[in-house]
């Protein structure tokens, strides 16, 4: 049996499983864990394999990451869950939902999903891989985070949220970060597979996100059969940290629309 990923949890009620981006760990959903628990949900924020104290998977693929996510859902014994994925975590959420739709009640995809084209994906990944090369000259992940995060936030970002995003990225293991970035471009779930996902979905993005721009979210919403889109003004790639009030309001409204009590 595979080793389950580590996670933090708070609250009780319907389970909401939070899947972070390559750029951080469970801390990037810290505000939402508190909000969800207060609102009557069980919030679970995982550390993706290779992150925190979660063992890596071999090979490091979306299939393996999704299988780890689905194994965690089974272990949580919370019935079908709401998956909230940020960035790469949104892709993991989509892969898990395609593989086992019966385990996923709803999807919230935050600043992530299929790229519009190969150039768009390269625009996302290349600056991060380039920043990693600086570590070979004696830099640290903390320094990488201080350089990288400001490049991808919006003009309206909450300073405390930016600091938390930088702190979380600074904790990531360089080797795990490289493998995650290399895996990003291999996400291959196209329109034919995603059009079969008859799961309520909310797509939340920042209007100034250069990694997953509004056009990418709108294209995904056109493909998925039951999708809504919310764009937060003046916000970049970390909507849940740059504008936690706006993000949480959208999340709780979505959950209330579709809530099923256990």
C-alpha positions in Angstrom: 0.0 0.0 0.0 1.3 3.5 -0.9 2.3 5.8 1.9 -0.3 8.5 2.3 0.7 12.2 1.9 0.8 14.3 5.1 -1.8 16.9 5.7 -3.3 19.3 8.2 -6.9 19.3 9.1 -9.3 21.5 11.1 -13.1 21.5 11.7 -15.8 19.0 11.1 -18.5 18.6 8.5 -18.4 18.0 4.7 -14.7 17.5 3.6 -12.9 20.1 1.5 -9.5 18.9 0.4 -7.1 21.7 -0.5 -4.3 21.0 -3.1 -1.5 23.5 -3.2 0.6 24.7 -6.2 4.2 23.8 -7.0 5.1 27.1 -5.5 4.3 26.2 -1.9 2.9 23.7 0.6 -0.2 23.4 2.8 0.5 26.9 4.2 -0.7 28.5 1.0 -4.2 27.6 2.1 -3.8 28.5 5.8 -6.5 31.3 5.6 -9.0 29.0 3.9 -8.5 26.2 6.5 -9.6 28.6 9.2 -12.5 30.0 7.2 -13.8 26.6 6.2 -13.6 25.2 9.7 -15.5 28.2 11.1 -18.1 27.8 8.4 -18.9 24.1 9.3 -16.6 22.2 7.0 -13.7 19.8 7.6 -10.8 21.5 5.9 -7.9 19.3 4.9 -4.7 20.8 3.3 -2.3 18.2 2.0 1.4 18.4 1.3 1.8 17.2 -2.3 4.2 14.2 -2.6 7.7 15.5 -2.3 6.6 18.5 -0.2 6.8 18.9 3.5 6.9 15.5 5.1 5.1 13.7 2.2 7.2 11.0 0.6 7.8 11.6 -3.2 6.2 9.4 -5.8 7.9 7.5 -8.6 7.5 8.4 -11.4 6.6 12.0 -10.6 3.5 12.2 -12.9 0.0 13.6 -12.7 -1.3 10.0 -12.7 0.8 9.2 -9.6 -0.1 12.5 -7.9 -3.8 12.0 -8.6 -3.6 8.4 -7.3 -2.1 9.8 -4.1 -4.9 12.3 -3.8 -7.6 9.6 -4.3 -5.9 7.4 -1.7 -6.1 10.3 0.8 -9.8 10.8 0.0 -10.4 7.1 0.7 -8.5 7.4 4.0 -10.4 10.5 5.1 -13.6 8.5 4.9 -15.6 11.7 4.2 -17.5 10.5 1.2 -17.2 12.5 -2.0 -15.2 15.6 -1.3 -14.8 19.1 -2.7 -11.4 19.5 -4.2 -9.8 22.9 -4.2 -6.7 23.1 -6.3 -4.3 26.0 -6.8 -2.0 26.2 -9.8 -0.5 22.7 -10.3 -2.9 21.5 -7.6 -5.8 22.5 -9.9 -4.3 20.1 -12.5 -4.0 17.3 -9.9 -7.7 18.0 -9.0 -8.8 17.7 -12.6 -6.8 14.5 -13.1 -8.2 13.0 -9.9 -11.8 13.9 -11.0 -11.3 12.4 -14.4 -10.0 9.2 -13.0 -12.6 8.8 -10.2 -15.5 11.2 -10.6 -17.5 9.4 -7.9 -15.0 10.5 -5.3 -15.3 14.2 -6.2 -18.5 16.2 -5.4 -17.3 19.6 -6.6 -14.2 21.3 -8.0 -12.8 24.7 -7.3 -9.9 25.4 -9.6 -7.8 28.4 -8.5 -5.3 30.0 -10.9 -4.7 26.7 -12.6 -5.8 24.3 -15.3 -4.7 23.5 -18.9 -2.5 26.1 -20.5 -3.8 27.8 -23.7 -0.8 26.6 -25.6 2.9 25.4 -25.3 4.1 29.0 -25.2 1.8 29.9 -22.3 3.1 26.9 -20.3 6.7 27.9 -21.0 5.9 31.4 -19.8 4.7 29.9 -16.5 7.5 27.3 -16.0 10.6 28.9 -17.6 11.1 31.8 -15.0 10.8 29.3 -12.2 13.3 26.9 -13.7 15.6 29.8 -14.4 15.4 30.9 -10.8 16.3 27.4 -9.7 19.5 27.6 -11.6 20.6 30.4 -9.3 20.7 27.9 -6.5 23.6 26.2 -8.1 25.6 29.4 -7.4 24.9 29.2 -3.7 21.4 30.7 -3.5 18.6 29.5 -1.2 14.9 28.7 -1.8 14.2 31.7 0.5 16.1 34.0 -1.8 14.3 32.4 -4.8 10.9 33.1 -3.3 11.8 36.7 -2.5 12.7 37.2 -6.2 10.0 35.1 -7.8 6.8 35.8 -5.9 6.8 39.6 -6.5 7.0 38.9 -10.3 3.6 37.1 -10.3 1.4 39.0 -7.8 -1.1 41.7 -8.7 -1.2 45.3 -7.8 -3.9 44.7 -5.2 -2.2 41.9 -3.3 -2.5 41.9 0.5 1.1 42.3 1.9 0.5 39.6 4.5 -0.6 37.2 1.8 2.5 37.9 -0.3 4.7 37.3 2.7 3.0 33.9 3.4 3.3 32.9 -0.3 7.0 33.7 -0.1 7.5 31.9 3.2 5.7 28.7 1.8 7.8 28.7 -1.4 11.0 29.2 0.7 10.2 25.9 2.5 10.1 23.8 -0.7 12.8 21.3 -1.3 14.7 22.3 -4.5 14.6 18.8 -5.9 10.9 18.5 -5.4 10.3 21.9 -6.9 12.3 21.0 -10.0 10.4 17.7 -10.5 7.0 19.5 -10.0 7.9 22.2 -12.6 9.1 19.6 -15.1 5.8 17.7 -14.6 3.6 20.8 -15.2 4.1 20.7 -19.0 3.0 17.0 -19.1 -0.6 17.7 -18.1 -2.5 16.3 -21.1 -6.2 16.2 -20.2 -7.8 17.9 -23.1 -11.3 19.1 -24.0 -12.7 15.6 -24.8 -11.9 14.3 -21.2 -12.8 17.5 -19.4 -16.1 17.8 -21.2 -17.2 14.5 -19.6 -16.8 16.0 -16.1 -20.4 16.6 -15.0 -19.2 17.9 -11.7 -20.1 21.5 -10.5 -17.0 23.6 -10.9 -15.9 27.1 -9.9 -12.9 28.6 -11.7 -11.3 31.4 -9.7 -8.5 33.5 -11.0 -6.7 36.9 -10.7 -7.3 39.3 -13.5 -3.5 40.0 -13.5 -2.4 36.4 -13.3 0.3 35.8 -16.0 0.6 32.1 -15.2 -3.1 31.2 -15.7 -4.6 34.3 -17.4 -8.3 35.0 -17.5 -8.5 33.7 -21.1 -7.3 30.3 -20.0 -10.0 30.1 -17.3 -12.6 31.2 -19.7 -11.6 28.6 -22.3 -11.8 25.9 -19.6 -15.2 27.1 -18.5 -16.4 26.7 -22.1 -15.3 23.1 -22.1 -16.6 21.9 -18.7 -20.4 21.3 -18.6 -21.1 22.9 -15.2 -18.6 25.7 -14.6 -18.7 29.2 -13.3 -15.9 31.8 -13.4 -14.9 34.4 -10.9 -12.1 36.9 -11.6 -10.7 38.9 -8.8 -9.5 42.4 -9.8 -5.9 43.6 -9.3 -4.9 40.1 -8.3 -2.2 37.8 -9.6 -1.3 34.1 -9.3 -2.2 33.6 -5.5 -5.8 34.7 -5.3 -6.4 32.9 -2.0 -3.6 34.8 -0.4 -3.6 38.1 -2.3 -7.3 38.6 -1.7 -8.4 36.0 0.9 -11.7 37.8 1.6 -12.7 37.8 -2.0 -11.6 34.3 -2.6 -13.2 32.9 0.6 -16.5 34.7 -0.3 -16.5 33.0 -3.7 -15.6 29.6 -2.1 -18.3 29.7 0.6 -20.9 30.9 -1.9 -20.1 28.0 -4.2 -20.2 25.5 -1.3 -23.5 26.9 -0.1 -25.1 26.6 -3.6 -24.2 22.9 -3.8 -23.9 21.8 -0.2 -25.1 18.3 0.6 -25.1 17.4 4.3 -23.8 14.0 5.4 
